Amino acid sequence: MKKLCMILPLALILCLLVGCQDKAEWRGTFEEVDGVMVVKNPQEPIYGPEVFNLEEDLIITNEAGEEEYMFQDIQNLAVDDEENICIADRKAGHIQVFDINGEYVRTIGSRGQGPGEMVSPIDPKVLSQEILIVNDGYQARLIYFSLNGEHIRNLSTGKYTGFRRPAIDSQGNIVAGFLIPGEEFKYELTKFDSDLNPVFTVTTYPMKMSYTIFPYFEYTRLTNLAWNVNEQDQIIWGHMGKYELFVHNPDGKLIKRIVRDYDGIEITNQEKEKLIKDIFGDNPVPPGMNLQFPERYPPFIRFSCDEEGRIYVQTYDKTEDGEADYYDVFDSEGKYIARFSLKYWAIVWKKQKLYTIEEDEDGFQIVKRYHVTWNI
């Protein structure tokens, strides 16, 4: 009986702890303003970091010494519905495809400027129709392949200066940003149809950059916006000046604003010197180039989405050792639910898995897959 008395309180304590996590209280608010739902979030998330867990379950590396597994300059990757992994190697000028077990399947495209050839493949995207779309920024075109490697067509992006980061919805529509030169530079985010005809403008923003003034973050990112498209074909975007995400339905109507209380992180002089060195090495800033820094870092770098409607916002906030970035996570309603750190860019979330591009101990690029568990 004494043993039973000891076990019962412990069980009750565990139940209370689990219950407290399940019943965590969100301290934000919902408010409808002019037909748009505004979700205001506090500084702290609902749950602690223990609510999120990653377990490594696949590494694609060149340990075997085989040519198919050697990467030169991975820029991005995509994952199809069969969980094949399409890896864009910018320097090699091709896409390498690996199956769900990490076994090499095929190489799509080759380096060059002819049909089906690429110079700088950077943004691979997979459509549900089993089509692979690759953005070749050097040749200013989108290149379409079948997942079997057959070249289908090219679409020129040349009329859109600095066309970048195309996000593809389930219908093959394309959301991308481009620069509008002039006396005052502007940046426009537009939704195009599958033939790259403009459908509607999502937003247009003036840039502080000119021919002599170069704000650091606009200059290095070539944009003052971040955006993505989720599984529901909604367009999500934000401006680097404020911690606010805008959500549009597929027809372009603004339906939600997600805001989080955020103080920002000060940029020290030492950090400014490091950022300058990242661009110019040991050389000084070129004469006549007025490189400007804000007092604080932008609120976010980029964001990605999973199939459950969560939004993962990569911030400039780093861990104490400076080795990893913090990610803020919002649920499908826009509630700030969690915060965790990752050393590498969270690229694709698919079927409860996360795909990243990392480096091994010798500095060689590798691709990793993690199983994702949410304890909510």
C-alpha positions as CSV (number, residue, x, y, z in Angstrom):
1,M,0.0,0.0,0.0
2,K,2.9,2.4,0.7
3,K,4.3,1.8,-2.7
4,L,0.9,2.6,-4.2
5,C,0.7,5.8,-2.2
6,M,4.1,6.9,-3.6
7,I,3.2,6.1,-7.2
8,L,-0.2,7.9,-7.2
9,P,1.2,11.4,-6.4
10,L,3.9,11.0,-9.0
11,A,1.3,10.0,-11.6
12,L,-0.8,13.0,-10.6
13,I,2.2,15.3,-10.9
14,L,3.0,14.0,-14.4
15,C,-0.6,14.4,-15.5
16,L,-0.7,17.9,-14.2
17,L,2.5,18.7,-16.1
18,V,1.2,17.3,-19.3
19,G,-2.2,19.0,-18.7
20,C,-0.5,22.3,-18.2
21,Q,1.2,22.0,-21.6
22,D,-2.0,20.9,-23.3
23,K,-3.9,23.8,-21.8
24,A,-1.2,26.4,-22.3
25,E,-2.7,29.9,-22.5
26,W,-2.3,32.1,-25.5
27,R,-2.1,35.8,-24.4
28,G,-2.7,37.4,-27.8
29,T,-5.8,38.7,-29.4
30,F,-7.9,38.3,-32.6
31,E,-9.5,41.5,-34.0
32,E,-11.2,42.1,-37.3
33,V,-10.2,45.4,-39.0
34,D,-11.8,46.3,-42.3
35,G,-12.6,42.7,-43.1
36,V,-9.1,41.5,-42.3
37,M,-8.3,39.3,-39.3
38,V,-5.5,40.8,-37.2
39,V,-3.7,38.3,-35.0
40,K,-1.7,40.1,-32.3
41,N,0.9,38.0,-30.6
42,P,2.9,38.6,-27.4
43,Q,6.7,38.4,-27.2
44,E,6.7,34.9,-25.7
45,P,5.3,31.8,-27.5
46,I,2.6,29.5,-26.0
47,Y,5.0,26.5,-25.5
48,G,8.6,26.0,-24.5
49,P,11.2,24.4,-26.8
50,E,10.4,20.9,-25.5
51,V,7.2,21.0,-27.6
52,F,9.3,20.5,-30.7
53,N,11.7,17.7,-31.5
54,L,13.9,16.7,-34.4
55,E,15.4,13.2,-34.9
56,E,17.9,12.8,-37.7
57,D,16.9,9.9,-40.1
58,L,18.8,10.5,-43.3
59,I,22.2,11.9,-44.5
60,I,23.2,12.3,-48.1
61,T,26.9,12.7,-48.2
62,N,29.9,11.8,-50.4
63,E,31.5,9.4,-47.9
64,A,31.3,6.6,-50.5
65,G,33.5,8.7,-52.8
66,E,31.0,8.2,-55.7
67,E,30.7,11.0,-58.2
68,E,26.9,11.0,-57.9
69,Y,27.1,11.9,-54.2
70,M,29.6,14.8,-54.6
71,F,28.2,18.3,-54.3
72,Q,29.9,21.5,-55.4
73,D,27.6,24.3,-54.4
74,I,24.1,23.3,-53.2
75,Q,21.8,26.3,-53.3
76,N,18.4,24.7,-52.6
77,L,16.3,21.6,-52.8
78,A,12.8,20.4,-53.4
79,V,10.9,17.2,-52.4
80,D,8.2,15.5,-54.4
81,D,5.1,13.5,-53.2
82,E,7.1,10.3,-53.3
83,E,9.7,11.9,-51.1
84,N,12.4,12.0,-53.8
85,I,14.8,14.8,-53.1
86,C,15.8,17.1,-55.9
87,I,19.1,19.0,-55.1
88,A,20.1,22.1,-57.1
89,D,23.9,22.3,-57.5
90,R,24.6,25.8,-58.8
91,K,28.3,25.3,-59.7
92,A,27.7,21.9,-61.3
93,G,24.7,23.3,-63.3
94,H,22.4,20.3,-62.7
95,I,19.8,18.8,-60.4
96,Q,20.6,15.5,-58.6
97,V,17.6,13.3,-57.6
98,F,17.8,10.9,-54.7
99,D,15.0,8.5,-53.5
100,I,13.4,8.3,-50.1
101,N,16.3,6.1,-48.8
102,G,18.9,8.6,-50.1
103,E,19.9,6.4,-53.1
104,Y,21.0,8.2,-56.2
105,V,18.3,8.1,-59.0
106,R,19.3,10.4,-61.8
107,T,20.8,13.8,-62.8
108,I,18.5,16.3,-64.5
109,G,20.0,18.8,-66.8
110,S,23.7,19.8,-67.4
111,R,25.8,22.9,-67.3
112,G,25.4,25.0,-70.5
113,Q,23.1,27.4,-72.2
114,G,21.3,25.1,-74.6
115,P,17.9,23.4,-74.3
116,G,17.6,21.7,-70.9
117,E,21.0,23.2,-69.8
118,M,21.6,25.5,-66.9
119,V,24.3,27.9,-65.7
120,S,23.0,28.8,-62.2
121,P,20.2,26.6,-61.0
122,I,19.0,27.9,-57.6
123,D,15.3,27.5,-56.8
124,P,13.9,24.0,-57.7
125,K,10.2,23.5,-57.2
126,V,8.1,20.4,-57.7
127,L,4.5,20.6,-58.9
128,S,1.9,17.9,-58.1
129,Q,1.8,17.2,-61.8
130,E,5.3,15.7,-61.4
131,I,7.0,18.7,-63.0
132,L,10.2,20.2,-61.8
133,I,10.7,23.9,-62.3
134,V,14.2,25.4,-61.9
135,N,15.1,29.1,-61.8
136,D,18.3,29.8,-63.7
137,G,19.0,33.4,-62.7
138,Y,22.1,33.7,-64.9
139,Q,20.1,32.9,-68.1
140,A,17.0,34.8,-66.8
141,R,14.7,31.9,-67.3
142,L,12.6,29.2,-65.7
143,I,13.3,25.7,-67.0
144,Y,10.7,23.0,-66.8
145,F,11.5,19.3,-66.7
146,S,9.6,16.1,-66.0
147,L,10.8,14.3,-62.9
148,N,12.2,11.7,-65.3
149,G,14.6,14.3,-66.6
150,E,13.0,15.3,-69.9
151,H,13.2,18.9,-70.8
152,I,9.8,20.4,-71.4
153,R,10.1,24.2,-71.9
154,N,11.7,27.4,-70.9
155,L,10.1,30.7,-69.8
156,S,12.0,33.9,-70.0
157,T,12.1,36.1,-66.9
158,G,14.3,38.7,-68.6
159,K,11.7,41.5,-68.6
160,Y,11.6,41.4,-64.8
161,T,14.8,42.8,-63.4
162,G,16.2,40.7,-60.6
163,F,13.4,38.1,-60.8
164,R,14.0,35.9,-57.8
165,R,12.7,33.4,-55.3
166,P,9.7,32.0,-57.3
167,A,7.2,30.3,-55.1
168,I,4.9,27.9,-57.0
169,D,1.3,27.0,-56.0
170,S,-0.6,23.8,-56.7
171,Q,-1.9,25.2,-60.0
172,G,1.5,26.1,-61.3
173,N,1.0,29.8,-60.7
174,I,4.2,31.7,-59.7
175,V,4.7,34.3,-57.0
176,A,8.0,36.1,-57.4
177,G,9.6,39.5,-56.7
178,F,11.5,41.8,-59.0
179,L,13.1,45.2,-59.0
180,I,11.6,48.3,-60.8
181,P,14.6,50.6,-61.6
182,G,14.1,54.4,-61.9
183,E,15.0,57.5,-60.0
184,E,13.6,55.8,-57.0
185,F,13.9,52.0,-56.9
186,K,10.8,50.0,-56.2
187,Y,10.3,46.3,-55.4
188,E,7.2,44.5,-56.6
189,L,5.8,41.1,-55.5
190,T,3.5,39.7,-58.2
191,K,1.5,36.6,-58.8
192,F,1.9,35.2,-62.4
193,D,0.1,32.5,-64.2
194,S,1.8,29.3,-65.4
195,D,3.0,31.1,-68.5
196,L,4.4,34.0,-66.6
197,N,1.6,36.5,-67.4
198,P,1.0,38.8,-64.5
199,V,-2.3,38.0,-62.6
200,F,-2.1,40.6,-59.9
201,T,0.3,42.6,-57.8
202,V,0.6,41.5,-54.2
203,T,2.5,44.6,-53.0
204,T,4.9,47.2,-54.2
205,Y,7.4,48.9,-51.9
206,P,9.9,51.8,-52.4
207,M,13.4,50.8,-51.7
208,K,15.9,53.0,-49.9
209,M,18.6,51.8,-52.3
210,S,19.8,54.2,-55.0
211,Y,22.8,54.4,-57.4
212,T,24.9,55.7,-54.5
213,I,23.1,54.7,-51.3
214,F,23.2,51.0,-50.4
215,P,21.3,49.9,-47.3
216,Y,23.1,46.7,-46.3
217,F,20.2,44.3,-46.1
218,E,18.5,45.5,-49.2
219,Y,21.8,45.4,-51.1
220,T,22.8,41.9,-50.0
221,R,19.3,40.4,-50.3
222,L,18.3,42.5,-53.4
223,T,14.9,43.0,-51.8
224,N,13.1,44.4,-48.8
225,L,10.5,41.6,-48.8
226,A,10.2,37.9,-47.8
227,W,7.4,35.7,-49.1
228,N,6.2,32.1,-49.6
229,V,3.1,30.1,-50.7
230,N,1.6,27.6,-48.4
231,E,-0.3,24.3,-49.0
232,Q,-3.6,26.2,-49.4
233,D,-2.1,28.4,-52.1
234,Q,-2.2,31.4,-49.8
235,I,0.5,34.0,-50.3
236,I,2.4,35.0,-47.2
237,W,4.7,37.9,-47.2
238,G,6.4,40.5,-44.9
239,H,8.5,43.6,-45.1
240,M,11.9,43.6,-43.3
241,G,11.0,46.9,-41.5
242,K,8.4,45.4,-39.2
243,Y,7.4,42.0,-37.6
244,E,4.2,41.6,-39.5
245,L,3.1,38.8,-41.9
246,F,0.4,39.4,-44.5
247,V,-1.7,36.5,-45.7
248,H,-3.6,36.7,-49.0
249,N,-6.0,34.1,-50.5
250,P,-5.3,32.7,-54.0
251,D,-7.3,35.5,-55.5
252,G,-5.2,38.2,-53.9
253,K,-7.5,39.3,-51.2
254,L,-5.8,40.2,-47.9
255,I,-7.4,38.0,-45.3
256,K,-5.0,38.1,-42.3
257,R,-2.3,40.0,-40.6
258,I,0.0,38.3,-38.1
259,V,1.8,40.6,-35.7
260,R,4.3,39.8,-33.0
261,D,5.6,42.1,-30.2
262,Y,9.3,42.5,-31.1
263,D,12.0,44.8,-29.8
264,G,14.6,44.0,-32.3
265,I,18.3,43.2,-32.0
266,E,20.9,45.9,-32.0
267,I,23.7,45.7,-34.6
268,T,27.1,46.4,-32.9
269,N,30.0,48.1,-34.6
270,Q,31.9,44.8,-34.4
271,E,29.0,43.0,-36.2
272,K,28.9,45.7,-38.9
273,E,32.6,45.2,-39.6
274,K,32.0,41.4,-39.9
275,L,29.1,41.9,-42.3
276,I,31.2,44.2,-44.4
277,K,34.0,41.7,-44.5
278,D,31.5,39.0,-45.6
279,I,31.0,41.0,-48.8
280,F,34.4,42.6,-49.5
281,G,36.8,40.4,-47.7
282,D,39.9,42.4,-46.5
283,N,39.1,45.2,-49.0
284,P,37.5,48.4,-47.9
285,V,34.1,49.6,-49.1
286,P,34.5,50.9,-52.7
287,P,34.8,54.7,-53.0
288,G,31.5,56.4,-53.7
289,M,29.5,53.5,-52.2
290,N,27.5,54.7,-49.2
291,L,26.8,51.4,-47.4
292,Q,24.3,52.0,-44.6
293,F,23.2,49.9,-41.6
294,P,20.0,50.3,-39.6
295,E,20.3,50.4,-35.8
296,R,18.7,47.0,-35.5
297,Y,18.5,43.8,-37.5
298,P,15.4,43.2,-39.6
299,P,12.8,41.1,-37.8
300,F,13.2,38.1,-40.0
301,I,15.3,36.5,-42.8
302,R,12.8,34.2,-44.5
303,F,10.0,31.9,-43.7
304,S,8.7,28.4,-44.8
305,C,5.5,26.5,-44.3
306,D,4.5,23.0,-43.5
307,E,1.5,20.9,-44.6
308,E,-0.4,21.7,-41.3
309,G,-0.4,25.4,-42.0
310,R,2.4,26.3,-39.6
311,I,4.7,29.2,-40.6
312,Y,8.4,28.9,-39.6
313,V,10.0,32.3,-39.4
314,Q,13.8,32.4,-39.4
315,T,15.1,35.4,-37.4
316,Y,18.4,37.2,-37.0
317,D,18.3,36.3,-33.3
318,K,21.1,33.8,-32.6
319,T,22.0,31.4,-29.8
320,E,24.6,32.6,-27.3
321,D,27.4,30.8,-29.1
322,G,26.3,32.4,-32.4
323,E,26.1,29.1,-34.1
324,A,22.3,28.8,-34.7
325,D,19.4,31.0,-35.6
326,Y,16.1,31.1,-33.7
327,Y,12.9,30.2,-35.5
328,D,9.5,31.5,-34.5
329,V,6.6,29.2,-35.3
330,F,3.0,30.3,-35.9
331,D,0.1,27.9,-36.2
332,S,-2.5,27.9,-39.0
333,E,-4.5,30.5,-37.0
334,G,-1.5,32.8,-36.7
335,K,-0.9,32.1,-33.0
336,Y,2.8,32.3,-31.9
337,I,3.2,28.7,-30.5
338,A,6.9,27.9,-30.3
339,R,10.5,29.1,-30.6
340,F,13.5,26.9,-31.3
341,S,17.0,27.1,-32.7
342,L,18.5,25.5,-35.8
343,K,22.1,25.7,-37.0
344,Y,21.1,25.4,-40.7
345,W,18.3,26.8,-42.9
346,A,15.0,24.9,-42.6
347,I,14.2,24.5,-46.3
348,V,11.4,21.9,-46.8
349,W,8.8,20.6,-44.3
350,K,7.0,17.6,-45.8
351,K,5.2,14.6,-44.3
352,Q,6.4,15.4,-40.8
353,K,10.0,15.7,-42.0
354,L,12.4,18.6,-42.3
355,Y,15.1,18.8,-45.0
356,T,18.2,20.9,-44.6
357,I,21.6,21.7,-46.3
358,E,24.4,21.4,-43.8
359,E,28.2,20.9,-43.7
360,D,30.2,17.9,-42.3
361,E,33.2,18.2,-40.1
362,D,35.5,18.8,-43.1
363,G,33.3,21.6,-44.5
364,F,31.7,19.6,-47.3
365,Q,28.0,20.1,-48.0
366,I,25.6,17.4,-47.1
367,V,21.8,17.1,-47.1
368,K,20.0,15.9,-44.0
369,R,16.4,14.8,-43.2
370,Y,14.9,14.9,-39.8
371,H,11.7,13.4,-38.4
372,V,9.6,16.1,-36.8
373,T,7.5,15.6,-33.7
374,W,5.2,18.1,-32.1
375,N,4.1,17.4,-28.5
376,I,1.0,19.5,-28.5
